[in-house]
Amino acid sequence: MNQLDQLKQYTTVVADTGDFQSMQAYTPRDATTNPSLILKAVQKPEYQPLLEQAVAANKDKSTDAIIDQLLISFGLKILDIVPGRVSTETDARLSFDTEATVAKGRQLIALYEAAGIPRDRILIKIASTWEGIRAAEILEKEGIRCNMTLLFCLAQAVACAEAGAQLISPFVGRIYDWFKKQTGQEIFGADDPGVLSVKRIYNYYRKFGYKTEIMGASFRNTSQILELAGCDLLTISPDLLQKLSESNNTVSPKLNKEAALASDLERIAVDEKSFRFALNEDAMATEKLSEGIRLFCADTVKLEQMIESMR
């Protein structure tokens, strides 16, 4: 049995791509997308028709509305392939606007429901800012499930769980990138700072009984993935899915509830003041959250420019 099949015994595998062919090859349960993945996909000839159809069918609508339709088109195609859920991202430019994020979440769900998709198959992706977390709290109460993305520290994770978010996506690889840049060292295995961050979140959630799902994301190598075997979900890019499927080395679970309950973690406060202070004290989390929002915004603008050039 290859490593991918072994991993699936302990963890739900999610495809981190907008590429349908990759999803079909590796049979994940769920799939995630973001503005960067969608931008990358629509530049491929096989996905150009989705962009062209979204523009042609919505010529009288705003560019923003066309992007929403494009996101839904990808989501619907993905849901034909995966048996579970698809994550669809809100506009990163709304990351500090609770009301606008809530409105966008409702809008995306309405488009899916108009296409006959029940809301339990959709996760609305929102950046884990204080404002984004408050938006998720409102949406969750309406039965709109949220995937909290751009998450880099325990304070963000605790605030998301307290708000009742369905799922969080801690970014393992981007945490690793930051420490590698700072220290000039590559740290692999159990000591990888991205791996350690997710383990700490997992242990905290299990110790204090939070139901929010944890989905490790943004991996740089298979070592990071294998060190998180046992995590609720892991969202993995096609190239790393392929590497896992080509190896027959043994995979064993690294995260478990017993170890979490025995950990010495203590509860932390997550009101707005303590959240903002904890985030500010963590240089890596502050920088990577800001950078992530900027990058997603930039790719959304590129997508808008592509659409404008086609109108």
C-alpha positions in Angstrom: 0.0 0.0 0.0 1.5 3.4 -0.9 1.9 6.3 1.5 -1.2 8.2 0.2 -3.5 5.2 0.8 -1.9 4.7 4.2 -2.4 8.3 5.1 -6.1 8.1 4.1 -6.5 5.6 7.0 -5.7 8.2 9.6 -6.5 11.5 7.9 -9.0 12.9 5.4 -7.1 13.9 2.3 -8.1 17.1 0.5 -6.9 18.2 -3.0 -5.3 21.7 -2.9 -5.8 22.6 -6.5 -8.2 24.0 -9.2 -7.1 21.2 -11.6 -9.9 18.7 -12.0 -7.7 16.1 -13.7 -5.4 15.9 -10.6 -8.5 15.5 -8.4 -9.7 12.5 -10.4 -6.3 10.9 -10.2 -5.9 11.0 -6.4 -9.6 10.5 -5.2 -9.6 13.1 -2.3 -12.7 13.5 -0.2 -12.7 17.3 -0.3 -11.1 20.1 -2.4 -9.9 23.6 -1.7 -9.4 26.5 -4.0 -8.1 30.1 -3.6 -7.7 33.1 -5.9 -4.1 32.0 -6.8 -5.2 28.5 -7.7 -8.1 29.7 -9.8 -5.9 32.3 -11.6 -3.3 29.5 -12.4 -6.1 27.2 -13.6 -7.8 29.6 -16.0 -4.4 30.3 -17.7 -4.5 26.7 -18.9 -6.2 26.0 -22.2 -8.5 23.3 -20.8 -10.0 25.7 -18.2 -10.3 28.7 -20.4 -13.9 27.8 -21.4 -15.0 28.2 -17.8 -13.7 31.8 -17.8 -15.2 32.5 -21.2 -18.6 31.2 -20.2 -18.6 33.1 -17.0 -17.9 36.4 -18.9 -20.3 35.7 -21.7 -23.2 34.8 -19.4 -22.7 37.8 -17.2 -21.8 40.6 -19.6 -24.2 43.0 -18.0 -22.9 42.4 -14.5 -19.9 43.7 -12.6 -16.5 42.2 -12.8 -16.9 41.2 -9.1 -20.1 39.3 -10.0 -18.3 37.5 -12.9 -15.6 36.4 -10.5 -18.2 35.0 -8.1 -19.7 33.1 -11.0 -16.3 31.8 -12.0 -15.6 30.6 -8.5 -19.0 28.8 -8.4 -18.4 27.2 -11.9 -15.1 25.8 -10.6 -16.8 24.7 -7.4 -19.6 22.9 -9.2 -17.1 21.0 -11.4 -15.1 20.0 -8.3 -18.3 18.8 -6.6 -18.9 16.5 -9.5 -15.6 14.8 -8.7 -15.2 14.8 -4.9 -17.8 13.2 -2.7 -17.4 15.8 0.1 -17.0 19.5 0.3 -15.4 22.3 -1.7 -13.9 25.5 -0.2 -14.6 28.7 -2.0 -12.8 31.9 -1.0 -14.2 35.3 -0.2 -12.4 38.4 -1.7 -9.2 38.9 0.3 -9.8 42.7 0.0 -12.7 42.2 2.5 -10.4 40.8 5.2 -10.9 43.7 7.5 -14.6 44.2 6.8 -16.9 42.0 8.8 -20.2 43.1 7.2 -18.9 42.9 3.6 -17.4 39.4 4.3 -20.8 38.2 5.7 -22.5 39.6 2.6 -20.1 37.9 0.3 -20.5 34.5 2.2 -24.3 34.7 1.9 -23.9 35.6 -1.8 -21.7 32.7 -2.6 -23.9 30.3 -0.8 -27.0 31.7 -2.6 -25.3 31.0 -6.0 -24.5 27.4 -5.0 -28.0 26.8 -3.7 -29.4 28.2 -6.9 -27.4 25.5 -8.7 -28.9 22.9 -6.4 -26.0 22.4 -4.1 -26.8 22.1 -0.3 -24.8 24.3 2.0 -23.3 21.4 3.9 -21.1 20.7 0.8 -19.6 24.2 0.8 -17.0 25.8 3.0 -16.7 29.6 2.7 -13.0 30.5 3.0 -12.2 33.6 5.1 -8.9 35.1 6.3 -8.3 34.6 10.0 -8.3 38.3 10.9 -10.3 39.5 13.9 -12.9 40.9 11.5 -13.0 37.7 9.4 -13.5 35.5 12.5 -16.4 37.7 13.6 -17.9 37.3 10.1 -17.5 33.5 10.4 -19.3 33.6 13.8 -22.3 35.3 12.1 -22.3 32.9 9.1 -22.0 29.8 11.2 -25.1 30.7 13.1 -27.0 30.8 9.7 -25.7 27.3 8.8 -23.1 28.6 6.5 -19.9 26.6 7.2 -16.6 28.4 7.2 -13.0 27.5 6.5 -10.6 29.9 8.3 -7.5 30.4 6.1 -4.2 32.3 6.5 -3.9 30.9 10.0 -0.4 31.0 11.5 -0.7 30.9 15.3 -2.5 29.5 18.3 -4.3 32.8 19.1 -6.0 32.8 15.7 -6.9 29.1 16.1 -8.5 29.6 19.5 -10.4 32.6 18.3 -11.8 30.6 15.4 -12.8 27.7 17.6 -14.5 30.1 20.1 -16.4 31.6 17.2 -17.7 28.2 16.2 -15.9 27.9 12.8 -16.3 24.6 11.1 -12.7 24.3 10.0 -9.3 26.0 10.2 -6.4 25.8 7.7 -3.1 26.4 9.5 -0.4 27.1 6.8 2.4 24.7 7.6 4.7 25.6 4.6 4.5 29.3 5.0 5.5 29.1 8.6 8.4 26.9 7.5 9.3 29.5 4.8 9.5 32.3 7.4 11.8 30.4 9.8 14.0 29.2 7.0 14.4 32.8 5.7 15.1 34.1 9.2 17.6 31.4 10.3 19.0 30.2 6.9 18.3 26.6 8.1 16.1 23.9 6.7 14.4 22.1 9.5 12.7 18.8 8.6 10.6 16.2 10.4 9.1 16.6 13.8 11.1 19.8 14.6 9.7 21.6 11.5 8.2 24.9 12.9 5.1 24.6 10.8 4.5 21.0 12.0 5.0 22.0 15.6 2.5 24.9 15.2 -0.3 22.5 13.9 0.5 19.9 16.6 0.1 22.6 19.3 -3.3 23.6 17.8 -4.4 20.0 17.5 -3.4 19.3 21.2 -5.2 22.5 22.4 -8.4 21.7 20.5 -8.5 18.1 21.7 -7.6 19.0 25.3 -10.3 21.6 25.6 -13.0 19.8 23.6 -13.4 22.1 20.5 -15.2 20.6 17.6 -13.6 22.8 14.9 -11.8 20.7 12.3 -8.1 21.2 11.7 -6.8 21.0 8.1 -3.1 21.4 7.7 -2.3 23.3 4.5 0.4 24.8 2.3 2.9 22.0 2.4 6.5 22.2 1.0 7.5 18.5 1.3 6.0 15.1 2.2 7.9 15.1 5.5 5.6 17.8 6.8 2.5 15.8 5.7 3.7 12.6 7.3 4.5 14.3 10.6 0.8 15.4 10.7 -0.7 12.0 10.0 -3.7 11.8 12.3 -4.7 15.4 11.8 -8.4 15.8 10.9 -7.7 16.8 7.3 -4.7 17.7 5.2 -5.0 19.6 2.0 -2.2 18.6 -0.4 -1.1 19.9 -3.8 -1.0 17.5 -6.8 2.8 17.2 -6.9 3.0 16.1 -3.3 0.0 13.7 -3.7 2.0 12.1 -6.6 5.1 11.7 -4.4 3.0 10.1 -1.7 1.5 7.7 -4.2 4.9 6.7 -5.5 6.3 5.7 -2.1 5.5 2.5 -0.1 7.3 3.6 3.1 5.3 3.0 6.3 3.0 5.8 7.5 2.1 5.9 11.2 -0.2 8.3 13.1 1.7 11.2 14.8 -1.3 13.0 16.4 -3.7 11.5 18.9 -6.1 12.6 21.5 -4.4 10.8 24.4 -1.2 12.8 24.0 -3.3 16.0 23.6 -5.1 15.4 26.9 -1.8 14.8 28.6 -0.2 18.0 27.3 0.6 20.9 29.6 -1.2 23.5 27.5 -3.3 26.1 29.4 -6.3 28.0 28.1 -5.6 31.3 26.6 -7.9 34.4 26.4 -9.1 35.5 23.0 -11.0 38.7 23.4 -10.2 41.4 20.7 -7.5 43.1 22.8 -5.7 39.9 23.7 -6.0 38.5 20.2 -4.5 41.6 18.6 -1.7 41.7 21.1 -0.8 38.0 20.8 -0.8 38.3 17.0 1.4 41.5 17.2 3.8 39.6 19.5 4.2 36.9 16.9 6.3 38.4 14.1 6.0 35.4 11.9 2.1 35.3 12.2 1.8 39.0 11.7 4.0 39.1 8.6 2.6 35.9 7.0 -1.0 37.0 7.5 -0.4 40.4 5.9 1.7 38.9 3.1 -1.0 36.2 2.4 -3.7 38.8 2.2 -1.6 40.9 -0.2 -0.8 38.0 -2.5 -4.5 36.9 -2.7 -5.5 40.5 -3.4 -2.9 40.8 -6.2 -4.1 37.6 -7.8 -7.7 38.7 -7.6 -6.8 41.9 -9.4 -5.0 39.9 -12.1 -8.2 37.9 -12.5 -10.2 41.0 -12.8 -7.8 42.4 -15.5 -8.2 39.2 -17.5 -12.0 39.5 -17.3 -11.9 43.2 -18.2 -9.8 42.4 -21.3 -12.5 39.9 -22.5 -15.5 42.2 -22.1 
